[in-house]
Amino acid sequence: MNMELTVAITGASGTIYAHRTLQLLAASGVVETVNLIMSGTAAVVAQVEMGVNLKDANAAKINEWFGLDEHSKLIRYWRLDNFAAKPSSGSYKQSGMIIVPCSMGTIGSIASGAGTNLIHRAADVCLKEGRKLLLVPRETPYNAIHLENMLRLTHAGARILPASPGFYHRPKTIDDLVEHLCFRILDQFDIPHSKKSQWTGEEVSEPPA
Ligand SMILES: Cc1cc2nc3c(=O)[nH]c(=O)nc-3n(C[C@H](O)[C@H](O)[C@H](O)COP(=O)(O)O)c2cc1C
């Protein structure tokens, strides 16, 4: 139990993916610290989609939202304008960063290398230090700028894991769909979970003709 990660939530649709991912990281038993950063629009989308007020969030409010003990030290919350935060420096060692959900605005900003807020800067640091940067974009349809930015980021070392849930595990609820995608996010960092996402092939008795 000594892994440290940065997780950023941006203003794309899909706050629920961030919420579930954080809960799974908390339950994994291997993650000691999550450096959490939220964009301003992430709070707007969270209000729209989950009815939660994250404006002026603080550690206690964040812990409450994730169902953690009020004294839990798992989540270290950093303000978006705090360029002195630990994830802002390459000399601060950690395993990598997940941006979930990731807006096209944030994708574009990281692809430009401008580093104008802590999310963009922390992502830039991961790329320059060769650490894992996992982006979970959500937009539909994509335009050529979105696609080119994602290709540019892939070439720079990021991994793109689109928020496009599968159906081969026969989900019955929205939570089944969400969780399956979040399992794939954890898989990218070899973080343990219930393994329900692994395809065994046993579901198909005979190959289709
Ligand atoms: C309710 C709502 C849903 C949104 N959904 C998306 C989305 O799915 N994908 C996207 O790229 N932007 C979406 N946006 C627009 C972004 O929030 C906007 O481009 C913002 O500038 C992104 O900034 P950020 O990346 O710093 O959060 C949405 C905005 C709102 C209010």
The ligand as an SDF file (V2000), in Angstrom:
LIG
                    3D

 31 33  0  0  0  0  0  0  0  0999 V2000
  -23.1390   19.7380  -18.5630 C   0  0  0  0  0  0  0  0  0  0  0  0
  -21.9020   19.8750  -19.4320 C   0  0  0  0  0  0  0  0  0  0  0  0
  -21.4550   18.7900  -20.1440 C   0  0  0  0  0  0  0  0  0  0  0  0
  -20.3090   18.8840  -20.9370 C   0  0  0  0  0  0  0  0  0  0  0  0
  -19.8870   17.7660  -21.6080 N   0  0  0  0  0  0  0  0  0  0  0  0
  -18.7190   17.8120  -22.3060 C   0  0  0  0  0  0  0  0  0  0  0  0
  -18.2000   16.6230  -22.8740 C   0  0  0  0  0  0  0  0  0  0  0  0
  -18.7760   15.5370  -22.7820 O   0  0  0  0  0  0  0  0  0  0  0  0
  -17.0120   16.7050  -23.5130 N   0  0  0  0  0  0  0  0  0  0  0  0
  -16.2980   17.8810  -23.6200 C   0  0  0  0  0  0  0  0  0  0  0  0
  -15.2100   17.8670  -24.1910 O   0  0  0  0  0  0  0  0  0  0  0  0
  -16.7930   19.0320  -23.0820 N   0  0  0  0  0  0  0  0  0  0  0  0
  -17.9700   19.0310  -22.4200 C   0  0  0  0  0  0  0  0  0  0  0  0
  -18.4670   20.1790  -21.8480 N   0  0  0  0  0  0  0  0  0  0  0  0
  -17.7610   21.4400  -22.1030 C   0  0  0  0  0  0  0  0  0  0  0  0
  -16.5570   21.6360  -21.2030 C   0  0  0  0  0  0  0  0  0  0  0  0
  -16.9430   21.6360  -19.8530 O   0  0  0  0  0  0  0  0  0  0  0  0
  -15.8590   22.9580  -21.5640 C   0  0  0  0  0  0  0  0  0  0  0  0
  -15.2680   22.8570  -22.8550 O   0  0  0  0  0  0  0  0  0  0  0  0
  -14.8250   23.3990  -20.5660 C   0  0  0  0  0  0  0  0  0  0  0  0
  -14.1800   24.5760  -21.0380 O   0  0  0  0  0  0  0  0  0  0  0  0
  -13.7950   22.3360  -20.3060 C   0  0  0  0  0  0  0  0  0  0  0  0
  -12.8520   22.8610  -19.3810 O   0  0  0  0  0  0  0  0  0  0  0  0
  -11.9900   21.9030  -18.4750 P   0  0  0  0  0  0  0  0  0  0  0  0
  -11.3400   20.9210  -19.3770 O   0  0  0  0  0  0  0  0  0  0  0  0
  -10.9940   22.8270  -17.8420 O   0  0  0  0  0  0  0  0  0  0  0  0
  -12.8950   21.2910  -17.4820 O   0  0  0  0  0  0  0  0  0  0  0  0
  -19.6050   20.1200  -21.0380 C   0  0  0  0  0  0  0  0  0  0  0  0
  -20.0520   21.2090  -20.2860 C   0  0  0  0  0  0  0  0  0  0  0  0
  -21.1920   21.0910  -19.4910 C   0  0  0  0  0  0  0  0  0  0  0  0
  -21.6450   22.2770  -18.6700 C   0  0  0  0  0  0  0  0  0  0  0  0
  1  2  1  0
  2  3  1  0
  2 30  2  0
  3  4  2  0
  4  5  1  0
  4 28  1  0
  5  6  2  0
  6  7  1  0
  6 13  1  0
  7  8  2  0
  7  9  1  0
  9 10  1  0
 10 11  2  0
 10 12  1  0
 12 13  2  0
 13 14  1  0
 14 15  1  0
 14 28  1  0
 15 16  1  0
 16 17  1  0
 16 18  1  0
 18 19  1  0
 18 20  1  0
 20 21  1  0
 20 22  1  0
 22 23  1  0
 23 24  1  0
 24 25  2  0
 24 26  1  0
 24 27  1  0
 28 29  2  0
 29 30  1  0
 30 31  1  0
M  END
$$$$
